[in-house]
Amino acid sequence: MFKTTPNSMLKVILTLTFTLLVSGCSIYKMEVQQGNALNNETVSQLQKGMSKAEVASLLGNPLLQDNFRSNRWDYIYFKRSGNKLGNKQNLTLFFENDQLIQVRK
């Protein structure tokens, strides 16, 4: 039915090999999420005078705690898709005598 020659078989093999090699070269860039994802509803529940324990139970532990300024908690979140920075949020809380005194977005 089909007439195959060594030359035509070589072309088919080379074409298949090239196709497989090229298809395996696609680059997958995974989505990276780091930090505490905070929504406006949760942040709006913060009230001055809340203790550190109450804030931690509401928002979770902060991503950054400064050893030199223990009265400052920083919540940082970012989402990166490939090389693009998609979403970035910063929330800084200040405490005095274990009570929340200021919220900075």
N, C-alpha and C positions, 0 to 999 in steps of 0.2 A: 504494500500500500504506500508507505512512505519510504523514500530512498534516503538512507542515512550514510553520510560519508564521514570519515574521521574529522574533516575540517568543519563540517556543520555541527557535529557533536561538541567539538571544542568551543565553538561560538556559543552554544547553548549553556555549556558548563561555565564559561567565563561570564556570561550574562547573569546567570543565577548567582554565582559567587559575588559579583559586583553588587547586585541588588540586595543580597543579604548583608553585605558589609556596610553599604550606605544606609540601609534601614536601621541598623544597630547603632548608628552614630547620632541619633537624636539626643538632645540634652534635656534632661528633666530637672527643672528647678522647683524644688519643693517649697511650700508655703511655711513660713516660720512665724510662730507666735511666741512672744516672750513677755513675762510680767503678769500683772493682775488685770484682767479685762474687767473694767468697771462700767456699769450702765448708769444713766442719769437718775433712774428711779432709786437705785441703791445709794448713790452719793447724796441725793436729796434727803435721805433719812438721817444723815449726820446732823447732830445738834451740838451746839456749844455746851460744855459741861459733861459730855460723855467721857467715861473712863477709857483708858487704853484697851482694857479687856473687852469693853462693849464695842469699840471701833474694830478691833481685831475679829470679833465674832461676826460683825456685819460685813466687813470688806476682806477679811483674811489678813494674814501677816503681810507687812509691806515688803516690797522687793528690796529696798535699800533701807538700812538702819545705820545712821552715822554714829560711830562709837564715841565721837567727841561731842556730838549734840544729840543726846538721847531723847530730847524733847521734840525732835523733828522726824516725821515718817514720810518717806517718798514712795508713792505708788506710781510705777511707770509701766506702760504697756505699749508694745508696737507689734505690728503685723507686717511681714515682708513677703511679697510674692515675687520670686525670682530676684531681679535686681531692683525692683520698685518697692519703695516704702509706702505701704498702703494706708495704714492707720496708726497714729501715735497719740497717746494720752498721757498727761502728767497730772498728778494730784499730790499736793504737799499738805500735810497736816502738822499743826504745831500744838504742843501740849505744855501745860504749866501745872505743876503739882498733880500729875496724872489725870488732868482734865483737859479736854479738847478746847482750845481757845481760838483757833483760826484755821480756815480751810482755804487753800489757794489752788485754783485750777490753772 
